[in-house]
Amino acid sequence: MSGQLSYNTMAQELLEQLPRGAFLSVRAKERINTMTIGWGAIGYFWNLPVLMVAVRYSRYTFDLLKEARDFSVSVPLNADFKKSLAGTGSKSGRDMDKFKVFSLKAEKGKSIESPVIGNCGLVYECRLIFKQTMDPELLAPELRQKFYAQEDYHVMYYGEIVSVYLNSK
Ligand SMILES: Cc1cc2nc3c(=O)[nH]c(=O)nc-3n(C[C@H](O)[C@H](O)[C@H](O)COP(=O)(O)O)c2cc1C
């Protein structure tokens, strides 16, 4: 396992992998879960390095994020995780232990309570500092129609990036 990276060193790798999927992992007290995310942003807010992720109301992860203090985003840097990303992106942690079912190692975070995916590649550990609900009235009508016909809106979660490192074998 290598040392700390600066928050934006691997931003290009993150942004290129995101549409193919990364793991968002969360702990809420005794409960842990991971789900696939495809949307996100890395940037600078409140003089802090920040990673923002978007989670719909219907996700089990949304329930955990009500109680969680932090989250991790584990970004695969090779194709090994293709199948598990499809699994964690279609099955719900309400119904199963996705770590077990998809053979993912829930590794202890360095600086947060939430787990990270073992031997995944690139890891961002984030402290939850802001949540933002969407006001549908403010969204471009074509996007509202395309993505929210069921009114299952995203909540945006802003995490201060407290640790970035590579955890591949
Ligand atoms: C490639 C890919 C990207 C996804 N991106 C997101 C996302 O950014 N936000 C979201 O809420 N759901 C996203 N999903 C869907 C969730 O991963 C999926 O609904 C998952 O089963 C939720 O798990 P949970 O109920 O255990 O939280 C994505 C799915 C895939 C396959």
PDBQT file of the ligand as one rigid body, heavy atoms in Angstrom, charges set to zero:
ROOT
HETATM    1  C1  LIG A 201     -22.422   2.190 -13.798  1.00  0.00    +0.000 C 
HETATM    2  C2  LIG A 201     -23.461   2.551 -12.756  1.00  0.00    +0.000 A 
HETATM    3  C3  LIG A 201     -23.469   3.823 -12.210  1.00  0.00    +0.000 A 
HETATM    4  C4  LIG A 201     -24.415   4.181 -11.219  1.00  0.00    +0.000 A 
HETATM    5  N1  LIG A 201     -24.389   5.438 -10.689  1.00  0.00    +0.000 NA
HETATM    6  C5  LIG A 201     -25.252   5.789  -9.707  1.00  0.00    +0.000 A 
HETATM    7  C6  LIG A 201     -25.147   7.083  -9.086  1.00  0.00    +0.000 A 
HETATM    8  O1  LIG A 201     -24.248   7.897  -9.376  1.00  0.00    +0.000 OA
HETATM    9  N2  LIG A 201     -26.092   7.391  -8.140  1.00  0.00    +0.000 N 
HETATM   10  C7  LIG A 201     -27.097   6.519  -7.781  1.00  0.00    +0.000 A 
HETATM   11  O2  LIG A 201     -27.918   6.858  -6.907  1.00  0.00    +0.000 OA
HETATM   12  N3  LIG A 201     -27.188   5.281  -8.328  1.00  0.00    +0.000 NA
HETATM   13  C8  LIG A 201     -26.276   4.892  -9.270  1.00  0.00    +0.000 A 
HETATM   14  N4  LIG A 201     -26.315   3.628  -9.815  1.00  0.00    +0.000 N 
HETATM   15  C9  LIG A 201     -27.352   2.675  -9.357  1.00  0.00    +0.000 C 
HETATM   16  C10 LIG A 201     -27.023   2.045  -7.988  1.00  0.00    +0.000 C 
HETATM   17  O3  LIG A 201     -25.677   1.588  -7.940  1.00  0.00    +0.000 OA
HETATM   18  C11 LIG A 201     -27.963   0.858  -7.737  1.00  0.00    +0.000 C 
HETATM   19  O4  LIG A 201     -29.297   1.314  -7.680  1.00  0.00    +0.000 OA
HETATM   20  C12 LIG A 201     -27.642   0.065  -6.485  1.00  0.00    +0.000 C 
HETATM   21  O5  LIG A 201     -28.314  -1.180  -6.551  1.00  0.00    +0.000 OA
HETATM   22  C13 LIG A 201     -27.996   0.787  -5.181  1.00  0.00    +0.000 C 
HETATM   23  O6  LIG A 201     -27.582  -0.025  -4.125  1.00  0.00    +0.000 OA
HETATM   24  P1  LIG A 201     -28.113   0.129  -2.617  1.00  0.00    +0.000 P 
HETATM   25  O7  LIG A 201     -29.621  -0.010  -2.632  1.00  0.00    +0.000 OA
HETATM   26  O8  LIG A 201     -27.442  -1.004  -1.900  1.00  0.00    +0.000 OA
HETATM   27  O9  LIG A 201     -27.675   1.476  -2.125  1.00  0.00    +0.000 OA
HETATM   28  C14 LIG A 201     -25.387   3.237 -10.791  1.00  0.00    +0.000 A 
HETATM   29  C15 LIG A 201     -25.368   1.943 -11.340  1.00  0.00    +0.000 A 
HETATM   30  C16 LIG A 201     -24.418   1.583 -12.301  1.00  0.00    +0.000 A 
HETATM   31  C17 LIG A 201     -24.412   0.187 -12.850  1.00  0.00    +0.000 C 
ENDROOT
TORSDOF 0
